[in-house]
């Protein structure tokens, strides 16, 4: 059973548990990890899935946004972006959409088969 297939009351309980769990593991309310930025002068792009970046041994950083196919500059940080996507992580909304509810009262361990 998927989250969208259960009643609204149970959906709210599960939703609050997922959000609380995300905060416990160090994510903010949107599921973004709270970690030290690798390229802090790139602003929002620092942990975006569309960032391709490298740093030379002399500290020169070359960065590009693959979504907009443009070079990024350290002297002009990105603060808002309509295509931002956290690198290596699904959003909490995406996780809720694919969530499958387990039935712990059954004697057989494992996932519930889709009906």
N, C-alpha and C positions, 0 to 999 in steps of 0.2 A: 504494500500500500504506500502511495506517495503522500507527502505532506499536503498537497492540494486536494487529496481525496478524503481527508478526515474533516470532522466538524470544526467550526471556527473556534470554539472554546479550547479544544485540544491543540489546534494550530497555534494559538496564542501562547500556551504553556510551552510547547516545543520551541517556538520562536524565541521566547525569553531565555530558555535554557541554552540555545545555540549562541545567542548574543552574549550571555554571561560566560560561557565557555571560551568564546573568542577573546574576551577581555582578560580571562585568567591566563591564556597562553601568550599574552602580550600584543594583542591586536586592538585597534581602535574600533569604534562602533560600526565602521564600514568594512572591517576585515583587513585593513592595511597594517602591516607589521610595524611595530615601534622599534626601529633599529637605527644605528648610526649610519648616516649617508656616506656612500662611497665617493660620490662626486657632488658635494654639497652646493657648489656654485652653479649647478644646473637646475636648481630649484625642484619643482614637481617632477621633472624628467628623471631625477636621480634613481628612483626605483620603479620606473615604468617599463613595461614589457617591450615597448617600441624603441628603447634606448640601445644604441650600439656605441660603446665608448672604450677608449684606451688612454693610458697615461704613460708617457715616456719616462726614462730614468731621470730626466732633468725636470720633471714635473709638468710638462706640457700635456694638456688634455685635448684629445680629438674626440668629438661626439657628434652623433647624427640621430635624428628621429626618423625611423623607417616608416612610420605611419604617414607623415607629411613630406617625407623625402627631402629633409632640409638639415643643414648643419646647425648645431647648437653652439651658442657662445656663452662663456663663463661670465662675461660682463653684462649679460642681459638674461637674468634668471626667468624661467617660465613659472608663472604663479597660477594659471588656470589653463585647462586643456579639455576639450570635448572628447578626445580619444584616449585619455589616460587609462591605463590598465596596469595594476600592480604586477610586477614581474614574478613569475613562479607561484602565483597564488590565485585561487578562485575567490570571488567575492562571496560574502555571506549569503547574498541573494541567490547566487548560482548554486551554492551548497544546499540551500533550502529547496530549490527547484528540483534537484536530483535526489533529495533525501528519500530513503526507503525506511519505513518504520518496521522495526523488528518486533516479533511477538515473544517476549520473554517467558510466557506461561507455557509454551510448548516444550515437550521433552527433548526435541531434536534441536541441536545447536546449528546455527547458520542463518543465512538470510531467508526471508520469506519470498517464495516464488511469486512472480507477477501473475495475477489472475486474468 
